[in-house]
């Protein structure tokens, strides 16, 4: 299992930006979750990710577990920063 914290520096408040985050997560076989503001949700769920509503400067914890966890976390972090 791989776990990293990322500070959101890209504006991802818009629905299409959040949808793109979900699309990135769905490319990977690993189980991926995002924790923010005492909530932990499946990163592959558009409804879950949209309910997080992270803002620029927010600290998110990205967790991935599986064969491609390193690549998954790296791409998600690159997108958020």
C-alpha positions as CSV (number, residue, x, y, z in Angstrom):
1,X,0.0,0.0,0.0
2,X,1.2,3.5,-0.9
3,X,0.0,6.6,0.8
4,X,1.0,10.2,0.1
5,X,-0.2,13.7,1.1
6,X,-0.7,16.3,-1.6
7,X,-1.5,20.0,-1.4
8,X,-3.9,20.9,-4.1
9,X,-2.4,23.7,-6.2
10,X,-4.6,23.4,-9.3
11,X,-8.1,24.7,-9.4
12,X,-10.2,21.5,-9.4
13,X,-13.5,23.0,-8.2
14,X,-15.1,22.6,-11.6
15,X,-17.0,19.4,-12.3
16,X,-15.0,18.6,-15.4
17,X,-11.8,18.9,-13.5
18,X,-13.1,16.5,-10.8
19,X,-14.3,14.2,-13.5
20,X,-10.8,14.1,-15.0
21,X,-9.4,13.2,-11.6
22,X,-11.8,10.2,-11.6
23,X,-10.8,9.3,-15.1
24,X,-7.2,9.2,-14.1
25,X,-8.0,6.9,-11.1
26,X,-10.1,4.6,-13.3
27,X,-7.1,3.9,-15.6
28,X,-5.5,1.9,-12.8
29,X,-6.3,-1.5,-11.3
30,X,-5.3,-0.5,-7.8
31,X,-7.8,0.5,-5.2
32,X,-7.5,4.2,-4.8
33,X,-9.0,6.4,-2.1
34,X,-8.9,10.1,-1.3
35,X,-9.2,11.4,2.2
36,X,-10.1,15.0,2.9
37,X,-11.9,16.8,5.8
38,X,-12.5,13.6,7.8
39,X,-13.9,11.8,4.7
40,X,-12.3,8.9,2.8
41,X,-13.9,8.1,-0.5
42,X,-13.2,5.9,-3.6
43,X,-11.3,7.9,-6.1
44,X,-13.0,6.1,-8.9
45,X,-16.5,7.3,-7.8
46,X,-17.5,10.6,-9.5
47,X,-20.2,11.2,-6.9
48,X,-17.8,10.6,-4.0
49,X,-15.0,12.8,-5.5
50,X,-17.5,15.6,-6.2
51,X,-18.7,15.5,-2.6
52,X,-15.2,16.2,-1.4
53,X,-15.2,19.7,-3.0
54,X,-11.4,20.3,-2.4
55,X,-10.2,23.8,-2.8
56,X,-6.7,25.1,-3.8
57,X,-4.5,24.8,-0.7
58,X,-6.4,21.7,0.6
59,X,-4.4,18.8,1.9
60,X,-5.5,15.5,0.4
61,X,-4.3,12.0,1.4
62,X,-4.1,9.7,-1.6
63,X,-3.9,6.0,-0.9
64,X,-3.5,3.2,-3.5
65,X,-3.1,-0.5,-3.1
66,X,-2.3,-2.8,-5.9
67,X,0.2,-3.7,-8.6
68,X,0.2,-0.2,-10.2
69,X,-0.1,1.8,-7.0
70,X,3.1,3.8,-7.6
71,X,2.0,5.0,-11.0
72,X,-1.5,5.7,-9.9
73,X,-0.4,8.0,-7.1
74,X,2.2,9.7,-9.1
75,X,-0.3,10.6,-11.9
76,X,-2.9,11.8,-9.4
77,X,-0.4,14.0,-7.6
78,X,0.9,15.4,-10.8
79,X,-2.6,16.3,-11.8
80,X,-3.4,18.0,-8.5
81,X,-0.2,20.0,-8.2
